[in-house]
């Protein structure tokens, strides 16, 4: 992607559907005869997921104009091929989807961004707790559920989003009462909970504990329509951009309830925000923003998926900033690329210290992961001179039509 300096972003940008919500919902399509998803984001990851569904036997009707996909038909296979599962982290959700649908699954270890260890031990520990038969053969996990579940209560050792989602998808196919403790509370998890409730499963939430009551399979709905929630990370990305270039920028189609800590941090940095409605926020540039202390944490804490974008903003902030990464141990690769553009960033362990500079300068840089790519786009738009970002396919995995949206706002960000 070639990015050129942008004097201002002015007008309105609409947030797309959430990638991290769409992926577990696509896996849940295995639980029903027909699923229609609205506000569906067209991304590399969601298209890979649709390919997996097709390989498993589902029929797909995709309407890009209406942002709508219809998934229907019977499951004919239970193996997710390595060629697809290795491309994105979300592929692991088809483990739970297949187990919930028919009690058997064959899948390889998932791929995704190289941002540190992202083990699936909690997923497998949960299945073992149920009494599942698990074997590893030829690089594939072979899983099958028992006729009778051994244990109905499970406590996650650590908070895991996909682990929570996989457990929920698996339990959807098992009749009875279950309890999950220390679950993830991300809005994307709650979107899946809403879907499962529509399906006919009773779910009560109390803090990080879920009480789940699954009726016999005959008691579950077989055809459903569900709307994907807005992508809070895309919304946060555009709000950060607006804090640097907004004159003003209106970000619409979001959900302010999902953005609490992000809005708080932007205001702490001196950014002027106007919450027009629960789905619209207007942001005005603050040049330069104030330095911040940020520590990533599971929701409702500061999302690890936003630290790269905030690092780009804090590179030109007043004074010093500190970012402590508590989720992944290798998620500062973008810092080295920002340094190539003139940023003053020092990394020690899981802590980044950023001394604000007056300006960044365009340079050839490399996108090392999905959110890093977004941070480099932001940096390129505020830098002097042209920035060329290689490995930009990372951006296409999680941001729908980013280049078109930026062009509409008056910026130059061209895929070549």
Secondary structure, DSSP 8 states (H G I E B T S, - for coil): -EE---S-EEEEEE--B-HHHHHHHHHHGGGSSEEEEES----HHHHHHHHHHHHHT-EEEEETTTTEEEEES-----EE-HHHHTT-GGGGHHHHHHHHHHSEEEEE------SS----HHHHHHHHHHT-EEEEETTEEEEE--SS-S-SEEE-SS--HHHHHHHHHHHTTS-EEEEEES----HHHHHHHHHHHHHT-EEEEETTEEEEEE--GGGS-SEEEEE--B-HHHHHHHHHHHHHHEEEEEEES--GGG-HHHHHHHHHTT-EEEEEETTEEEEE--SS-B--EEEB-STTSB-GGGHHHHHHHHTTSBSEEEEE--S-TT--HHHHHHHHTT-EEEEETTEEEEE--S--B--EEE--SHHHHHHHHHHHHHSBS-EEEESTHHHHHH-TTHHHHHHHTT--EE--
